[in-house]
Amino acid sequence: MMHSCFAGKKAGMEVAGPVIACIADLAFKSAEQLAKDVELFAQHASRKSIRMDDVILTAHRNEHLMGKLRTFSQNLKGKEPCTGKKRKKTSKKDDNLTVI
């Protein structure tokens, strides 16, 4: 937000305080709605945690944004350290076995 104010001043423009307050309020309300939507998508999928797919789904009406989010998600996945296979859960039966 501060960056656009400085850019406006450089161009000889002045941004009124109420305009900045209005934009800040709009951004906050948009973030609140986004959070509610993402939570509902996860609940609909019977999950308690939010996944990147839920975030991407919130942009379903904006193809450009959806593409950017998918690319961002793929880039994040590419940067994750390779941990190999996930550990297999051991059962109580396995805990009682003695290896000789």
C-alpha positions in Angstrom: 0.0 0.0 0.0 2.8 2.4 0.9 4.5 1.7 -2.5 1.5 3.0 -4.5 1.3 6.1 -2.3 5.0 6.9 -3.1 4.5 6.2 -6.8 1.5 8.6 -6.8 3.5 11.3 -5.1 6.3 10.8 -7.7 3.8 11.4 -10.4 2.6 14.5 -8.7 -0.6 12.9 -7.4 -1.9 12.9 -3.9 -4.0 10.1 -2.4 -6.6 11.1 0.1 -6.6 9.4 3.5 -10.2 8.2 3.1 -9.3 6.5 -0.2 -6.5 4.6 1.4 -8.8 3.6 4.3 -11.4 2.4 1.9 -8.9 0.3 -0.1 -7.5 -1.1 3.1 -11.0 -2.0 4.3 -11.8 -3.6 0.9 -8.6 -5.7 1.1 -9.3 -6.9 4.6 -12.9 -7.9 3.7 -11.6 -9.7 0.6 -9.1 -11.6 2.7 -11.8 -12.5 5.2 -14.1 -13.9 2.5 -11.2 -15.8 0.9 -10.5 -17.4 4.3 -14.1 -18.4 4.7 -14.3 -19.9 1.2 -11.1 -21.9 1.6 -12.3 -23.3 5.0 -15.7 -24.3 3.4 -13.9 -26.1 0.5 -11.8 -28.1 3.0 -14.9 -28.9 5.1 -16.8 -30.0 1.9 -14.0 -32.4 1.2 -14.3 -33.8 4.8 -10.9 -32.4 5.8 -9.9 -30.4 8.8 -6.9 -28.9 7.0 -6.7 -26.5 4.1 -4.7 -27.6 1.0 -3.3 -25.6 -1.9 -6.0 -27.1 -4.1 -8.6 -25.3 -1.9 -6.8 -22.0 -2.5 -6.7 -22.6 -6.2 -10.4 -23.5 -6.2 -11.2 -20.0 -4.8 -10.0 -18.5 -8.1 -12.3 -20.6 -10.3 -13.9 -17.5 -11.7 -10.6 -15.9 -12.7 -8.7 -18.2 -15.1 -5.6 -16.1 -15.2 -5.3 -16.1 -11.4 -6.0 -19.8 -11.3 -3.2 -20.4 -13.7 -0.8 -18.3 -11.7 -1.8 -20.1 -8.5 -1.3 -23.5 -10.2 2.1 -22.5 -11.4 3.1 -21.2 -8.0 1.9 -24.4 -6.4 3.9 -26.5 -8.8 7.0 -24.4 -8.2 6.6 -24.9 -4.5 6.3 -28.6 -4.9 9.5 -28.6 -7.0 11.4 -26.9 -4.2 10.3 -29.3 -1.5 13.2 -31.5 -0.3 12.9 -35.1 -1.4 12.1 -37.1 1.7 11.6 -40.4 -0.1 8.6 -42.6 0.8 6.5 -41.9 3.7 7.0 -44.1 6.8 4.7 -47.0 7.1 2.6 -46.9 10.3 3.5 -49.8 12.6 0.8 -51.8 14.3 0.9 -52.9 17.9 1.4 -56.4 16.6 4.7 -55.3 15.0 5.8 -53.6 18.2 5.7 -56.9 20.1 7.9 -58.8 17.6 11.5 -59.5 18.6 14.1 -59.4 15.9 16.8 -62.0 16.2 
